[in-house]
């Protein structure tokens, strides 16, 4: 199962650097890319175990972490929609 998940994540991580490099101007590209990526990883990855533990305790279900994943997916789709409209990506 992990190999399937890793294969699916490759599709996300393969295009991320190209997308981020198009979003930021050349003068601030390195700073913008590093801040955007690292803040996202800190919020969704660093606090993930605490949020997941809280969700399991609050909802009383062991499947509650799926809510966290769905929330992150919805945020990603919303961000892609904004980027598509703002920058004209296809």
Secondary structure by P-SEA (a helix, b strand, c coil): caaaaaaaaaaaaaaaaaaaaaaccccaaaaaaaaaaaaaaaacccaaaaaaaaaaaaaccccaaaaaaaaaaaaaaaaaaaaaaacccc
